[in-house]
């Protein structure tokens, strides 16, 4: 099996934070973001890694950042390791293909979730209340059905554990109405442009999440964007409303874990080699369908 990168430990760099997937280093006015091959399910980081996962996340984010740059600026400076500061060059083998040098912004404490289809937690809520994040919907909608309109359903951004779905009023009280209206407008605009393109490539983007920050007084897009970790990607040729849809993301791993007697607390069970390999293929297929070439051809 291919080697995976689970952690980085660049001792001469100022460590900033370790997320579920990314290791971040503070370079004063910039950040170095390294996408590892870690995978988390149910907010638990698994002990194994998924080969090529970090490279897919980085490469897809770069593709989308460029694709929607006419809508909003983003934090990406470069992914070309040769253009990184001199003190990072010795880490080139760990950084190539899986890292981004980005602007250091002030992140907004919200996840900007956009839903085009009824799935996941939205479907569960709809079954109970006929609404999603407090937004009333028509009766009789099916699981995985395209929604009558695109929904902006923000959540709080938790440092640990689950993010919490909230209504737009809650976020307005937190950040102010003007900026939330702008976040909703931009998030939906990005989703529309990206989902139209993805459909032409045979992929439905059922839902996704964006993160934003403030840099020099301006709103910019940060973190990753429209990857299999931050979005629900469905193959168009397998889509049928009324039932769950197979996806190009870690839902495949979640579905496997659901078959086990595991209480979803650490430590997570080991994944069989077959599940790991199939998950890698799903990430690589998502990249190829969207970008139009294999990751190795990048």
VENVENZI-V168450 format. One record per run of one state. SS is the DSSP state (h for helix, s for strand, l for the rest). FROM is the first residue (numbers start at 1). LEN is the number of residues. Records with the same first field share a line. If there is no record, write none. Layout:
# VENVENZI-V168450
SS: FROM-LEN / FROM-LEN
This chain:
# VENVENZI-V168450
l: 1-13 / 19-3 / 27-3 / 36-2 / 42-2 / 50-3 / 68-6 / 75-1 / 79-2 / 84-2 / 96-3 / 104-2 / 108-2 / 118-2 / 130-1 / 133-2 / 137-9 / 153-2 / 157-8 / 166-2 / 176-1 / 201-2 / 216-2 / 223-8 / 239-8 / 248-3 / 259-14 / 292-3 / 298-1
s: 14-5 / 22-5 / 30-6 / 38-4 / 44-6 / 74-1 / 76-3 / 99-5 / 106-2 / 110-8 / 131-2 / 135-2 / 146-7 / 155-2 / 165-1 / 203-13 / 218-5 / 231-5 / 247-1
h: 53-15 / 81-3 / 86-10 / 120-10 / 168-8 / 177-24 / 236-3 / 251-8 / 273-19 / 295-3
